[in-house]
Amino acid sequence: GGGGQEQPLGVTIKNIERELICPACKELFTHPLILPCQHSICHKCLKEILFFTLEDSFTDLGSESSCQSSPRIRIHSPSLDRIDRVSRSGWKRNSLTPRTTIFPCPGCRHDVDLGERGINGLFRNFTLETIVERYRQAARAATAIMCDLCKPPPQESTKSCMDCSASYCNECFKIHHPWGTLKAQHEYVGPTTNFRPKILMCPEHEMERVNMYCEICRRPVCHLCKLGGSHANHRVTTMSTAYKTLKEKLSKDIEYLISKESQVKGQISELGLLIKETECNGERAKEEASYNFDKLFDVLEERRSAALRAIEASKNLRLEKLHTQIEEYQGLLENNGLVGYAQEVLKETDQSCFVQTAKQLHVRIQKATESLKSFRPAAQASFEDYVVDITKQEEILGDLSFYTSGVDVPEINEEKSRMYNKALICWEHLEKTDSADTYILEYRKLNREEENVTWQETEACSKSKVISDLENNSSYAFRVRGYKGSVCSPWSREVILHTPPAQVFSFLFDDKCGYNSERLVLNPRRTSVESRAGFPLLLGAERIQVGCYTTLDYIIGDNGITKGKHFWAFHVESYSYLVKVGVASNTKLQEWLHNPRDVTSPRYEQDSGHDSGSEDTCFDSSQPFTLITLGMKKLFIPKAPTASKDSANRILPMPSCIGICLDCDRGKVGFYDADHMKCLYERQVDCSGTMYPAFALMGSAGIHLEEAVTEKYLEYQDDM
């Protein structure tokens, strides 16, 4: 027979509205889908957000748009059917593997992988859909659902058939579901407008119903998924067992919550008191902060007044001295002051009287004469000694913050941080204490055209964070601060890091082509190589009676380049005697690797330093290879034809990390200090063939590829 009436919920349906709201459109769910993160979202909202995320790839769809998107999410949307097809195809922006779809969940704010099938691989949340319909019915209790088959005027329905997807009054239900027929076996419920299918089908095998539950993925699956699908090696259980287990767990959890109702009410009251206390303490903190700033203002005003008084007193004293000096010099003028008095004394005819007066006058005249010979102002006009130095105070005020209760300022570690297509930013506390619970890392691109670029922020629970989607050949500023509860530390010093000039090229050392296992040692992951001067070198040296160079042992990358612009980086051990690094074509490598020499003349190498003239003749011509020499903690720039014979300006300190940028389209190769992304040397190279990263070692040496180069898809791990 048919199903019975719906059972009433254990709680009032109207009190759970916030659980039934879509996090995207903020309205009641409509055809909700379950995301891999276990949050739900409306089917239409998911399509619209996917289009908004992927709109950069749909520049050709604007003319095809014939309908507007839902007003709930205000974006212009083309045909949602076409978006669905694109999302199902598994397109992902900025990815080397296009068979996945990344969706930003509005519930947890994390990116979730929808898999190869996109929207088509998600389950519809029928349980949530039913609860939403119950809520709608409770909310519109005054609005009746009418019978779909009555002749006008229709009667109020009393039942809804889930198989027929229609609502009936009692008379119509008896007519269309007569006893003794198959329709009498249909499932019917109370009046509803929410009709769902009776059987939940597998999204991966559309003709199969789900009858198992994967305990690893925590989702229903069909028997084909278990036999040979994506859940073949997973632990599964029967649907009835999963139903019973999950229902028991959910029932126990609900019973526990109901039993703790008084405790929850007490905690709500406590939270209410905390809200009032927070408001009072916040106002008190504002008053204290205002009072402290007023004290600072008073101190500054007092110091300002004192400084102005001192400047005014010094100014008046200097003016007084200068005015007095002017009066003295005015007396030296004819018929004025001292000179006029002396002229009158000269008119005295009585010798004794003249001598008596002239002796003292002569002393004054001599002093005036000496002052004329060595003129010096009585006071300086400059007030350089009265410039207020606020450098230290300005720095202190710039760091003015709340009392941090022991939250030390974190500092970004530039040596551990790495900048490639993604940035791994590491920081630490100078006091070597873990005083912060969480961190906020802010970064922005430095743009000369736009001075005030908005800071972007991301949260981290550890002392490192990976930043994605950085632009090539750009500079970024980073800063971090720690949080302990609601208290934060000041911002750290800003650190500027640079991204490479091109996308990072991924490869490992090739252990087959030309690899000399007698003198070279590869680690198991093929990310590091070492050259060991062992017995073969000693046996070879035994036959040699004159000075010479020993053999260079070559090793190349296992991946070649035919077009585009690429960058890779590596470390050369400081103890290395001689290492050559660069690029070489497949034809040149065959020549090197298939024609080994026991003794190599220095004239054979392009940048050996031997003044044979060979490198001068070929320097300007484009060759199918370019190598530079490193060793003994030095980097040697190849000699140019017009360069002086002094080699001092061609020898640089060896960077701790070396980068190579190959631009096949322009036919250029550049060598970089990868720590600062500074180009040290660049020249033309013939890229007509397949180019490979090339390395050569002599004596004791070691090379280690950067982890970003060895990662297949350039992904850092947060726990690096």
C-alpha positions in Angstrom: 0.0 0.0 0.0 0.9 3.7 -0.1 2.9 5.5 2.5 1.3 7.1 5.5 1.1 10.6 6.6 4.3 12.5 7.5 5.3 12.4 11.1 5.5 15.7 13.0 9.0 16.9 13.7 10.4 16.8 17.3 10.9 20.5 17.3 8.9 23.4 16.0 9.6 23.7 12.2 9.4 27.5 12.3 12.4 27.7 14.7 15.0 26.2 12.3 14.8 28.8 9.5 18.5 29.7 9.6 19.4 26.0 8.9 17.3 26.2 5.7 18.9 29.3 4.2 21.2 29.0 1.2 24.6 30.6 2.0 24.8 32.1 -1.5 21.4 33.7 -2.1 20.3 34.0 1.6 16.9 32.5 0.7 15.3 29.1 1.3 17.0 26.3 -0.5 15.7 25.4 -4.0 16.8 22.0 -5.3 19.8 21.9 -2.9 23.0 19.9 -3.9 25.5 18.4 -1.4 29.1 19.7 -1.9 32.1 17.5 -1.1 32.6 19.7 2.0 29.1 18.5 3.2 27.6 22.0 2.8 24.5 22.5 0.7 23.8 25.1 -2.0 20.9 25.8 -4.4 21.4 24.2 -7.8 20.9 27.5 -9.6 23.3 29.4 -7.2 26.0 26.8 -7.8 25.7 27.3 -11.6 25.8 31.1 -11.2 28.8 31.1 -8.9 30.6 28.7 -11.2 30.0 31.0 -14.1 31.2 34.0 -12.1 34.4 32.0 -11.3 35.0 30.9 -14.9 33.7 34.0 -16.7 37.3 34.8 -17.9 37.0 31.8 -20.2 33.6 32.7 -21.6 34.4 35.9 -23.4 32.7 34.4 -26.5 29.4 33.8 -24.6 28.3 37.4 -24.2 26.5 37.4 -27.6 24.7 34.2 -26.8 23.2 35.4 -23.6 19.4 35.6 -24.0 18.3 35.6 -20.4 19.3 37.4 -17.3 20.6 35.5 -14.2 18.6 35.3 -11.0 18.3 38.6 -9.2 19.6 36.8 -6.1 23.1 36.7 -7.4 23.6 39.8 -9.5 25.8 38.6 -12.4 25.1 38.5 -16.1 24.8 34.8 -17.0 24.6 33.1 -20.4 22.6 29.9 -20.9 22.8 27.9 -17.7 22.6 24.7 -19.7 25.8 25.7 -21.4 27.5 26.6 -18.1 26.4 23.2 -16.8 28.0 21.5 -19.8 31.3 23.4 -19.3 31.3 22.7 -15.6 30.7 19.0 -16.3 33.6 18.9 -18.7 35.9 19.6 -15.8 37.5 22.9 -16.7 39.8 24.5 -14.0 41.5 27.9 -14.2 45.3 28.0 -13.9 45.7 24.2 -13.8 47.8 21.8 -15.8 45.2 19.1 -15.3 41.9 20.3 -16.9 39.8 17.4 -15.6 38.7 18.9 -12.3 36.4 21.8 -11.3 37.2 24.0 -8.4 34.2 25.6 -6.6 34.4 28.3 -3.9 32.0 27.1 -1.2 30.1 30.1 0.3 29.5 28.1 3.4 33.1 27.3 4.6 34.9 29.8 2.4 37.2 27.0 1.0 37.8 25.8 -2.5 36.3 22.3 -3.0 37.0 20.0 -5.9 33.8 18.9 -7.7 35.7 16.2 -9.6 35.6 15.3 -13.3 31.8 15.3 -13.6 31.3 18.7 -12.0 27.8 19.5 -11.0 26.6 16.2 -12.5 28.6 14.3 -9.8 26.8 15.9 -6.9 23.9 14.4 -4.9 20.6 16.2 -4.5 19.8 16.8 -0.8 16.3 15.4 -0.8 16.1 15.3 3.0 16.9 19.0 3.2 14.5 19.7 0.4 11.7 17.9 2.2 12.4 19.9 5.4 12.3 23.2 3.5 9.0 22.2 2.0 7.6 21.5 5.5 8.8 24.9 6.6 7.1 26.5 3.6 3.9 24.7 4.5 4.1 25.8 8.1 4.9 29.4 7.0 1.9 29.5 4.6 -0.6 27.5 6.7 -3.3 29.9 5.6 -2.6 29.2 1.9 -4.0 25.8 0.9 -2.7 23.5 -1.9 -5.4 23.0 -4.4 -6.3 19.8 -6.3 -4.6 19.5 -9.7 -7.3 17.5 -11.3 -10.6 19.0 -10.1 -12.8 20.9 -12.5 -13.1 24.6 -11.8 -13.4 25.7 -9.1 -10.7 23.3 -7.7 -11.1 21.8 -4.2 -8.5 21.9 -1.5 -6.1 18.9 -1.8 -5.8 16.3 1.0 -3.1 14.1 -0.5 -0.1 14.4 -2.8 1.1 11.4 -4.9 4.9 11.2 -5.0 4.7 8.9 -8.1 2.3 11.0 -10.1 3.8 14.3 -8.8 0.3 15.7 -8.3 -2.0 16.8 -5.5 -5.6 15.4 -5.1 -8.7 16.0 -3.2 -10.3 12.9 -1.7 -12.7 12.3 -4.6 -10.1 12.8 -7.3 -7.6 10.5 -5.5 -10.2 7.7 -5.4 -10.9 8.2 -9.1 -7.2 8.2 -10.2 -6.0 5.6 -7.7 -8.7 2.9 -7.7 -8.3 -0.2 -5.5 -6.9 -3.2 -7.2 -4.7 -1.3 -9.7 -1.0 -0.5 -9.7 -1.7 3.1 -8.9 -3.1 2.0 -5.6 0.4 1.1 -4.6 1.7 4.6 -5.2 3.3 6.5 -2.3 1.2 9.4 -1.0 1.9 12.0 1.6 0.1 15.1 2.9 -0.4 18.1 0.5 2.9 19.3 -0.8 4.5 20.9 -3.8 7.8 19.2 -3.3 8.0 16.0 -5.4 11.1 13.9 -5.3 12.0 10.6 -7.0 11.6 7.5 -4.9 15.0 6.1 -5.8 18.4 7.8 -5.4 20.5 7.1 -8.5 24.3 7.0 -8.6 25.7 10.2 -10.3 28.7 8.2 -11.8 26.5 5.3 -13.1 23.2 7.0 -14.1 21.2 3.7 -14.5 22.3 2.3 -11.1 20.6 3.0 -7.8 22.8 3.5 -4.7 22.7 0.6 -2.4 26.0 0.9 -0.4 27.7 3.5 1.7 31.5 4.3 1.3 32.9 4.8 4.8 36.0 6.5 3.4 34.3 9.1 1.2 31.2 9.2 3.4 28.7 9.1 0.5 26.3 6.6 -1.0 27.6 4.5 -3.9 26.3 1.8 -6.2 27.7 -1.7 -6.7 29.6 -0.7 -9.9 31.5 2.0 -7.9 32.7 -0.8 -5.6 33.5 -3.3 -8.3 35.6 -1.2 -10.6 34.9 2.4 -10.0 36.6 5.1 -7.9 35.6 3.3 -4.6 37.0 -0.1 -5.5 39.6 -0.1 -2.8 37.4 1.7 -0.2 35.7 0.2 2.8 31.9 0.1 2.1 28.9 -1.1 4.1 25.3 -1.9 3.2 22.9 1.0 3.0 20.7 -0.5 5.8 23.7 -0.7 8.1 24.7 2.8 7.3 21.2 4.0 7.8 20.9 2.3 11.1 24.3 3.4 12.4 23.9 7.1 11.3 20.3 7.3 12.6 21.4 5.9 16.0 24.3 8.4 16.2 22.1 11.3 15.2 19.4 10.3 17.6 21.9 10.0 20.5 23.3 13.4 19.6 19.9 15.0 19.5 18.9 13.3 22.8 22.1 14.6 24.4 21.4 18.1 23.2 17.9 18.0 24.5 19.1 16.7 27.8 21.5 19.6 28.0 18.8 22.2 27.3 19.0 23.8 30.8 22.8 23.9 30.4 22.5 25.6 27.0 20.1 28.1 28.5 22.6 28.8 31.3 25.3 29.3 28.7 23.1 31.6 26.7 22.6 33.7 29.9 26.3 33.7 30.5 26.9 34.8 27.0 24.4 37.6 27.4 26.3 38.8 30.5 29.5 38.6 28.6 28.0 40.8 25.9 27.1 43.5 28.4 30.5 43.2 30.1 32.2 43.4 26.7 30.3 46.6 25.9 31.2 48.1 29.3 34.9 47.1 29.0 35.0 48.3 25.4 33.8 51.8 26.4 36.2 51.8 29.4 39.1 50.8 27.1 38.2 53.6 24.7 38.1 56.1 27.6 41.5 54.9 28.8 43.0 55.0 25.3 41.6 58.5 24.8 43.0 59.6 28.2 46.5 58.2 27.4 46.5 60.0 24.0 45.4 63.2 25.7 48.4 62.8 28.1 50.7 62.4 25.0 49.1 65.4 23.5 49.8 67.4 26.7 53.4 66.3 26.8 53.8 67.2 23.1 52.2 70.6 23.7 54.4 71.2 26.7 57.5 70.3 24.7 56.3 72.3 21.8 55.8 75.4 24.0 59.3 75.0 25.6 60.9 74.5 22.2 59.2 77.6 20.8 60.2 79.7 23.9 63.8 78.6 23.6 63.9 79.5 19.9 62.3 82.9 20.6 64.8 83.6 23.4 67.7 82.7 21.2 66.4 84.8 18.3 66.0 87.9 20.6 69.5 87.5 22.0 71.0 87.2 18.6 69.1 90.2 17.3 70.3 92.2 20.3 73.9 91.3 19.6 73.6 92.1 15.9 72.0 95.4 16.5 74.7 96.3 19.0 77.4 95.3 16.4 75.6 97.5 13.8 75.7 100.5 16.2 79.5 99.9 16.7 80.1 99.8 13.0 78.0 102.9 12.5 80.4 104.7 14.7 83.2 103.9 12.4 81.7 106.0 9.6 82.9 109.6 8.9 81.3 112.3 11.1 79.6 109.6 13.1 80.4 108.1 16.5 84.1 107.2 17.2 85.4 108.7 13.9 83.7 112.0 14.4 84.9 112.2 18.0 88.5 111.4 16.9 88.3 114.2 14.3 87.2 116.7 16.9 90.1 115.5 19.2 92.6 116.2 16.4 91.5 119.9 16.5 92.9 120.2 20.0 96.1 122.5 20.0 97.1 122.0 23.6 99.6 119.3 23.5 99.2 118.1 27.1 95.4 117.9 26.7 95.7 116.2 23.4 98.1 113.5 24.7 95.9 112.9 27.7 92.8 112.3 25.5 94.4 110.7 22.4 96.1 107.9 24.3 92.8 106.3 25.3 91.2 107.1 22.0 94.1 105.5 20.1 93.4 102.2 21.9 89.8 102.3 20.8 90.7 103.2 17.2 93.2 100.2 17.1 90.5 97.8 18.3 88.1 99.1 15.6 90.8 98.7 13.0 91.4 95.1 14.0 87.7 94.3 13.9 87.6 95.6 10.4 90.4 93.3 9.3 88.8 90.2 10.8 85.0 90.8 10.4 82.9 88.3 12.3 79.1 88.7 13.0 78.3 88.8 16.6 75.6 86.0 16.1 74.8 83.3 13.6 71.6 83.5 11.5 71.3 79.8 11.3 69.1 77.9 13.7 70.4 74.4 12.9 71.0 73.7 16.6 67.3 74.2 17.2 65.9 71.6 14.7 63.7 69.2 16.6 64.9 65.6 16.0 61.7 63.4 16.1 63.2 60.4 14.2 63.2 58.1 17.2 59.9 59.4 18.6 58.3 59.0 15.2 59.4 55.4 15.0 58.2 54.7 18.5 54.8 56.3 17.8 54.6 54.4 14.5 54.8 51.2 16.6 52.4 52.5 19.2 49.9 49.7 19.8 48.0 48.0 22.6 49.8 46.1 25.3 50.4 42.8 23.6 50.4 40.5 26.7 53.5 38.7 25.4 52.5 38.4 21.7 55.9 38.9 20.0 56.2 40.5 16.7 56.8 37.8 14.0 59.5 38.3 11.4 59.4 36.9 7.9 62.4 34.6 7.2 63.6 35.5 3.7 66.0 32.6 3.5 63.3 30.0 4.1 60.6 31.8 2.0 60.4 30.9 -1.7 58.8 32.8 -4.6 57.8 30.9 -7.8 54.4 30.5 -9.4 53.3 30.1 -5.8 54.9 31.7 -2.8 55.8 29.9 0.4 56.2 32.5 3.1 57.8 31.5 6.4 58.1 33.5 9.5 59.3 33.1 13.1 59.4 34.8 16.5 62.8 36.4 17.4 62.2 35.3 21.0 61.8 31.7 19.9 58.4 31.5 21.5 55.0 30.3 20.1 53.0 33.1 21.6 50.4 33.5 18.8 47.5 31.2 18.1 46.8 32.4 14.5 48.5 34.8 12.1 47.3 37.2 9.4 49.6 37.4 6.3 49.0 40.4 4.1 50.5 40.9 0.6 50.2 43.2 -2.3 51.8 43.6 -5.7 54.2 46.6 -6.0 53.0 48.6 -9.0 54.7 51.9 -10.1 51.5 53.0 -11.8 49.3 52.4 -8.8 50.9 53.6 -5.5 48.1 52.6 -3.1 47.4 48.9 -4.0 45.0 47.3 -1.5 46.5 44.7 0.8 45.2 41.1 0.4 45.1 39.0 3.5 45.0 35.4 4.4 44.8 33.5 7.7 47.3 30.9 8.8 47.4 28.6 11.9 51.1 27.7 11.4 54.3 29.7 10.7 54.1 29.4 7.0 51.5 30.0 4.2 51.3 29.3 0.5 50.1 32.1 -1.7 48.8 31.2 -5.2 48.0 33.0 -8.4 51.1 35.3 -8.4 52.1 37.1 -11.6 55.5 36.4 -13.2 58.3 39.0 -13.2 56.6 41.0 -10.4 57.5 42.2 -6.9 55.3 41.6 -3.9 55.4 43.0 -0.4 54.6 40.8 2.5 53.9 41.5 6.2 52.5 39.3 9.1 51.1 39.8 12.5 50.2 37.4 15.3 46.9 37.0 17.2 46.4 35.5 20.6 42.7 35.6 21.3 41.5 39.1 20.5 44.9 40.7 21.1 47.3 41.2 18.1 50.9 42.1 17.7 52.2 45.0 15.6 52.9 44.3 11.9 56.2 42.8 11.0 58.7 44.6 8.9 57.7 44.5 5.2 59.6 42.1 3.1 59.8 42.5 -0.7 60.2 39.3 -2.8 60.3 38.8 -6.5 58.6 36.2 -8.7 60.6 34.5 -11.6 60.5 36.0 -15.1 58.6 33.0 -16.4 56.6 29.9 -15.4 58.6 27.3 -13.5 59.7 24.3 -15.6 59.4 20.9 -14.0 61.9 18.1 -14.5 64.1 15.6 -12.7 67.6 14.5 -13.4 67.8 11.9 -16.2 69.3 8.7 -14.9 69.5 7.1 -18.4 70.8 9.5 -21.1 74.5 9.9 -20.6 74.4 9.2 -16.9 77.8 8.0 -15.6 77.0 5.9 -12.5 80.7 5.4 -11.7 81.4 9.1 -11.0 77.9 10.5 -10.4 75.5 9.6 -7.6 71.8 10.4 -7.8 69.5 10.4 -4.9 66.4 8.1 -5.1 64.1 10.9 -6.0 66.5 12.2 -8.8 66.4 15.7 -7.3 70.1 15.8 -6.3 73.4 14.7 -8.0 76.9 14.5 -6.6 80.2 14.0 -8.3 82.8 11.9 -6.5 86.5 11.9 -7.3 87.1 8.2 -6.6 89.4 5.4 -7.8 88.6 5.9 -11.5 90.0 9.4 -11.4 93.1 8.2 -9.5 93.7 5.4 -12.0 93.3 7.9 -14.9 95.7 10.3 -13.3 98.3 7.6 -12.9 98.8 7.5 -16.7 99.1 11.3 -17.0 102.6 12.9 -16.8 101.6 16.5 -17.7 99.0 18.9 -16.4 95.6 18.6 -17.9 91.8 18.7 -17.3 89.9 15.6 -16.4 86.6 14.6 -17.9 83.4 16.6 -17.3 80.6 14.3 -16.3 77.3 15.5 -17.9 73.8 15.0 -16.7 70.6 16.5 -18.1 67.0 17.0 -17.2 64.4 14.3 -18.2 62.1 16.9 -19.9 62.8 19.0 -23.0 61.7 22.4 -24.1 60.6 23.3 -27.7 58.8 26.6 -27.2 57.7 29.2 -24.7 59.5 30.8 -21.8 60.6 28.7 -18.8 62.5 29.1 -15.5 64.1 26.6 -13.2 66.4 27.0 -10.1 68.9 24.9 -8.2 71.6 25.0 -5.5 75.3 24.3 -6.1 77.2 23.0 -3.0 79.8 25.5 -1.7 82.5 22.8 -1.7 82.0 22.2 -5.5 85.3 22.3 -7.4 83.9 22.9 -10.9 80.3 22.9 -12.2 78.9 24.0 -15.5 75.2 24.8 -15.8 73.0 26.0 -18.7 71.1 24.6 -21.7 72.0 22.4 -24.7 70.1 21.1 -27.7 69.5 17.4 -28.2 72.1 17.3 -31.1 74.8 18.9 -29.0 74.1 16.6 -26.1 74.5 13.5 -28.4 77.9 14.9 -29.5 79.0 15.3 -25.9 77.6 12.1 -24.5 78.5 9.8 -27.3 82.1 11.1 -27.7 83.6 10.8 -24.2 87.2 12.0 -23.7 89.6 11.0 -21.0 91.4 14.3 -21.2 89.6 17.5 -22.2 91.7 20.5 -23.4 90.7 23.9 -22.0 90.4 25.1 -25.6 87.4 22.7 -26.1 85.2 24.6 -23.7 83.4 27.8 -24.6 84.0 29.6 -21.4 87.0 27.8 -20.0 89.0 31.0 -19.7 91.8 29.8 -22.1 92.7 32.7 -24.4 92.5 30.6 -27.6 90.3 33.0 -29.6 87.7 30.3 -30.2 85.2 31.8 -27.8 85.7 35.2 -29.4 84.9 33.9 -32.8 81.7 32.3 -31.7 80.5 34.6 -29.0 78.2 36.7 -31.2 77.0 33.7 -33.2 74.0 31.8 -31.9 75.0 28.3 -30.7 72.8 25.4 -29.7 74.2 25.5 -26.2 75.3 27.9 -23.4 77.0 27.0 -20.2 78.5 29.1 -17.5 81.1 27.9 -14.9 80.8 27.8 -11.2 83.2 26.6 -8.6 85.1 27.4 -5.4 82.3 29.7 -4.3 82.6 31.8 -7.5 80.6 32.4 -10.6 82.5 33.1 -13.8 80.8 35.3 -16.5 81.9 34.2 -20.0 84.4 36.6 -21.7 83.0 39.0 -24.3 85.1 39.9 -27.4 85.4 43.5 -26.4 86.1 42.9 -22.7 89.4 43.8 -21.1 91.9 41.1 -20.2 91.3 41.9 -16.6 89.1 39.0 -15.4 88.3 40.5 -12.0 85.0 42.0 -13.2 83.9 38.6 -14.6 84.2 36.8 -11.3 81.2 37.1 -9.0 80.4 35.5 -5.7 78.3 32.3 -6.3 74.7 32.9 -5.3 73.1 30.4 -2.9 70.4 29.7 -5.4 70.9 29.9 -9.2 68.1 30.3 -11.8 68.1 29.8 -15.5 65.4 31.4 -17.8 65.1 30.0 -21.4 63.1 32.0 -23.9 62.8 29.7 -26.9 60.6 32.3 -28.8 63.3 35.0 -28.6 66.3 32.6 -28.6 67.7 33.9 -25.3 69.0 32.3 -22.1 69.6 34.2 -18.9 71.3 33.2 -15.6 69.9 34.6 -12.4 70.6 35.1 -8.7 67.4 33.3 -7.8 67.3 34.7 -4.3 66.8 38.2 -5.6 65.7 37.4 -9.1 68.5 39.5 -10.5 69.8 38.7 -14.0 73.6 38.1 -14.0 74.3 37.2 -17.6 72.2 36.8 -20.8 73.0 35.8 -24.3 71.6 34.4 -27.6 71.1 30.6 -28.0 70.0 28.6 -31.0 66.6 27.0 -30.0 65.9 25.3 -33.3 66.1 21.8 -31.6 64.7 20.4 -28.3 66.5 22.2 -25.5 67.4 20.4 -22.2 68.6 21.7 -18.9 72.3 20.6 -18.9 74.7 20.2 -16.0 78.4 19.1 -15.9 80.4 18.3 -12.8 84.2 17.8 -12.3 85.9 16.6 -9.1 83.9 16.9 -5.9 80.6 18.8 -6.6 76.9 18.7 -5.8 73.7 20.1 -7.4 70.2 20.1 -5.8 67.1 21.1 -7.7 64.6 23.4 -6.0 61.5 21.7 -4.8 59.3 23.9 -6.9 61.1 22.5 -10.0 60.7 18.8 -8.9 57.0 19.1 -8.0 55.1 17.9 -11.0 52.4 20.6 -10.8 54.4 23.1 -8.8 52.4 22.6 -5.6 53.9 23.4 -2.3 52.7 21.6 0.8 51.7 23.7 3.8 53.8 21.5 6.1 57.1 22.1 4.2 
